[in-house]
Amino acid sequence: MIVRRSLRRRQVIPFFGKLERCLVGMEACGTSHFWARELEALGHEVRLMPPAYVKPYVKRGKTDAGDAEAIAEAVSRPTMRFVPAKSPEQQSVLALHRTRDLLVRQRTQLVNMIRAQLAEFGIVLAKGVHHALKLVDRLLEGVVPDIPVLACKIVIALAEQIRALQVRIATFEEDMKTWFLGNELAKRLATIPGIGFITASALAASVTDPHRFGSARQFAASLGLTPKADSSGGRERMGRISKMGDRYLRRLLVSGMTSQLQSARRRPEAHPWVTGLLASKPDKLVAVAMANKADRQDAGAEARQGGLGPQAGRGHAPHVARRQRVSLERRGLGRHPLSSAGGTKD
């Protein structure tokens, strides 16, 4: 230990500006990407780590000094996984995504409030946000339901909020589409069925350094779309998906693939792999398997862009896939749809 001291925000840059070039370890948290860029500009090597991977190195108690000691220990581990620092442009695009997602959730809350208020007076709206938006248009045009005046006033106030949110959401989506059209990787990702400009732009902005993924399966595993292993004594057990990593990206992929199920049902001959899964598996499980496969195709697009390692775009290594298949067949489950999601094309 060379020096042990606490720094305030205004003291960080002057302190590191006087140090010789060194390795700086930080937890990947709020403002960490900004500080990583600032310290790298001073010539230091900065490594960001997920807080969950640093936690095991905390000896006892929760103190700032204990956390700093744990970070110093974790950053020196040869098998530690690091988080690449994002550029200001990537953070701006992701801020756009997070803000749009927040507004969509607020719109859903307002729609549910209108639905609940009208249900109290015997008016039941059909499922789907488009039915609620049609009602909003009618309310703002002066077509009011047969309910008390005070209740009608409340519903119209909620409808005005929904209309304002719709305008803001549309504006953000136009900004998102403009960035998407100017990014070659995002346009390449959008060629995968089930991935639109929203998902493609989010993926392109989130994956900073694709070199850290040795294979397409690792890319899918980073988003929690692969089965969680629970193996012991040489016996492999593959459970549900791990749900690790970026929840927002995983939700976008699964939602996009859920919509693709309709296309597979309309044209089963064009999607034999999906059709085969639908014959024996629940729709949601098939959608997750399709998201896993799309994620591996994303890795292939990254590899063609000059990104992933030599195994990029491939599924399991043959011996790993064989062990999983044998383990599942012994349990009478056949091939696991998530394990084989990247190995067969539609």
N, C-alpha and C positions, 0 to 999 in steps of 0.2 A: 504494500500500500504506500504510494508516494505522497498523496495529499488527501486529507479528509476534511471537507468543509461544505457548508450549504451555501447556495447561491440564490439570490433573488433574480427576477426576470431581467432587470436592467443590467445585472452584473454578468450575465452569461456570455455575451459576445466579447466584452473586454477581457474576460478571464481566458476564454479559449483562443482569443487572438494573440495572447502572449505565450501560449503553449506551443511546443514543437508538435509536428504532425503525429497524431496518435489515433488509436481505435476508441470510438465512443459508442457505448451501448445504451439504448433507450427502449422503453416500452412503447409499443405502437398504440397510441391513444390520441386524444384530442390535442391538436397543435404539434404533434410529434413530427409530421411531415414537413411543416414549416421549419422547425428547428433543425431537422436533418438537412434541408437544403441550405440553411444558413451556415451550419458547421462545415458542410462539404465545401462551401464557397471559401472557407478559411483554410482548406487543405486537409481537413481531418477525414478519416474513414468512419462513416456512421452506419451502424447496424441496428435496425428496428426489430423488436421481437414481440410476438403476441403475449399479452399479460398472463394468459393461461399457461404458457410454457415457462414463464419466469417464476410463477408461484411455487413450484416444488422446491426451489432453491432458497426460499425464505425459511430460516431456521426456527424462529419462534416469535410470536407476537407480530404486530403490524405497526412498524415505525418507518419514517423516511430513511433513516440510516440503514435499517434492516433491508428495506426494499432496494436501496442503492447497492448494498453488498450482494444481494441476490442477483441483481442485474449484472454486476461485475463478474460474478461466477458464471452466469448463464451465457454471457456473450463469448466466453472463452471455450465453450463446449464445441467439439468438432462436429457433432450431429445436430446442433441447434438449427432450427428453421427460422429464416429471417424474412422480414416484410420489406419489399423495395419501396423507396420513397417515391411518392407521386409528384408529378409536376403541377404547377399552378393551373395549367389548362385542364388536366385530368380532374383535379379537385373542383374546378368550376363546373365541369360537366356533371360530376357526381352530385354537387350541390343542387344543380338543376333537377336531377332525378329525385333526390330526397325531398325537395320542395314540392315537386309535382305529386309525389306519393303522399305527402302530408295533405295537400289540397284534395286529393281523391278520397282520402279517409274522412276528411271533414265533410265532403259532399255526401258520402255514404251516411254519416251521422245525421245530417240534415234531412236526407231522404227518409231515413228510418223514423226520425221525429215526425215528419209530415204523415208518414204511413200510420204511426201510432195515434196521432191526434185525430185523423179522419176515421180510424177504426172505432174510436170511442163514440162516433155518431153514425155507425153502421155503414160507412163507406170503406170498402176494401180495395186496395190497389193490387193490380196484378204484379207478379214477381218480375224483377228486372229493372235496372235503373232507367232504361229508355221509356218505360211506362210512367215512371215518376217525372221524368223530364218533359214528357208530353203534358202531364198535368200542370207542371210549372208554367209552361207556355200558355195554357188555357187560363190559369189564374192571373197571370200578368196581362192577358188580353181582356180581362174583365169578366170572364166566365167563371162565376163562383158557385161552389156546391151549396146544397140546401142545408146549411148549418147556421148556428147563431152568429150574429155579426161579430162579436168579440173573438170567437174561435176562428172565423174567417179572416179576421185581421191578423191573427197570429200566423195562420198558415201562409198568407200572402207575404208576410215579413220573412218567413223561412224560404219561400220561393224566390224572393229577391236575392237572398244570400246565395242560393244555389245558382241563380243566373250569373251573379258576379264571379262565383268560383269557376263556372264553366268558361267564362271569358279568360280568366287567368290561366286555367289549365290549357286551353287552346293556344294561348300565347307561348307558354312554356314548351308545348309540343312543337310549335313552329320553330322555336330556337333550337330545340333538340334535333329536328329534322335538318336544319341548316348545318349544324355541326356534323351530323351524320353524312350528309352529301359531300362534305369536304374531307372526310376521313376514309382512306382506301381500305383499311382493315375492317372498319364497321360495315362498309358496303359489301365486302367479301363475306362477312359473317351473315349478312341479311339474305344471302342466297340459300342458306340452309332452311328447309321447310319448317315453319313454326316460329321462326325468329324474324321479328319486324325491326323497324328502325329504333324503337325504344330499347329492346333487349340488346340489339347489336351495339348501340352506342354505349350502353351500360357496361357490356363486356369489354369493349375496346378501351374504355376509360379506366376500368378496374384492373386489368391485367397489365401491370407495369413492366415486369421482367419475366417473359415466358421461358427464359433459359433455366429458371429454377425448377421447372417441371421436366422430369426425365422421360415421361411418357404421357400419352393422352389420358390414361387411367388416373394418373396423379392429378391431372387438371380437374377431372370429374370428382375425384376424392376431395379436392380442396374446397369444392362447393357442397360437400355433404351428400352427393348423389350416388355413392357406392355403399354396398352393404357393410355394416359394422361387424368386424370380426370379433368372435369370442372363442378363441382357440386355446387348447391346452392339451398337453400330453400327446402331441402329434395329430390330434383330431381337430379338424377345422369346422367351425360352425359359423355360418354367415347369417346375420340377423337382418333387421330393418336398416334403412339408410341411416347414416350417422347424423345427418342434419348439422354438420359442422360448417364453418366458413360463412360466406356472405349470404344471409337469409334473403336479402332483396333479389340478388341474382338468381338464387334457386327458385324463388317464387315466380319470377318472370319466365324462367325456362319451363317450369311445370305448367304454368297457365297457358303458355304458347302451345305446348304439346297437347294439353287438354283440348284446345280448339282443333288441333290436327286430327284428333280422334274422329271427328265428324267427317273429315275428308276420307279417312280410312274406311269408314262404314259405307260411304257413298261409292267408293271405288276400291273394293277389297282386292281386286286383281292387281292393282298398282302398289299395294302395301301388304305383301304376303307375310312379312315378319310381324307387323302389327296385328294383322288379322289372326295369325296363329296365336298370339298372346291373348287377344280378346276372347278367344274361344274357351280359355281356361283360367284367365286371371281377371281380377276386378279392374274397372276402368282407371281408377286412380293409380293403381300399381303400374299399369301399362303406360300411363302418362309420365310417371317418374322414370320408367325404363327408357322411354323416348327422350326425356330430358337428359338422361345419362348419355345416351347415344349422340344427341345433338351437342352436348358438351365436348365429347370426344371429337366430333367434327369441327367444333370451334378450335380445338387444339391443332387439328390438321390445317386449318386456315392460318393459325399462328405460325405453324411450321413453314408453310409456303411463303409467309411474310418474312421468314428468316429468323424464326423464334426458337421452337422447342428442340430438344435433343434428338438423338438418332432414333429413339423409340416413339417419337411423336406421331400421333395419328393412328397408332396401333392399339390393340386391346391388351389383354393380359399377356405376359410371357407364356409360351406354350405349356411349360411345366406347372405354372401357377394355375392356369385355366383348367388343366387336366386334373389337378388335385381338387379344385373346387367342384368340378363336374362329378368326380367320383364320390366326393363327400355328400353332395346333394342327392345323387342317385341312390346311395345307401340309405338315405332317409326317406326315399320314395317321393322326392319332390321334383325330379327331373332337373333340367338346366335352369339355373337361377336367371330370371329375366334381366336383372340388373347386371349380373356378372357377364352376360353375353350381349349386352346392349350395344357394344361397340364392334362386335365381331361380324355382324351380318348387315348387309345393305338391303333397304326396301326394294 
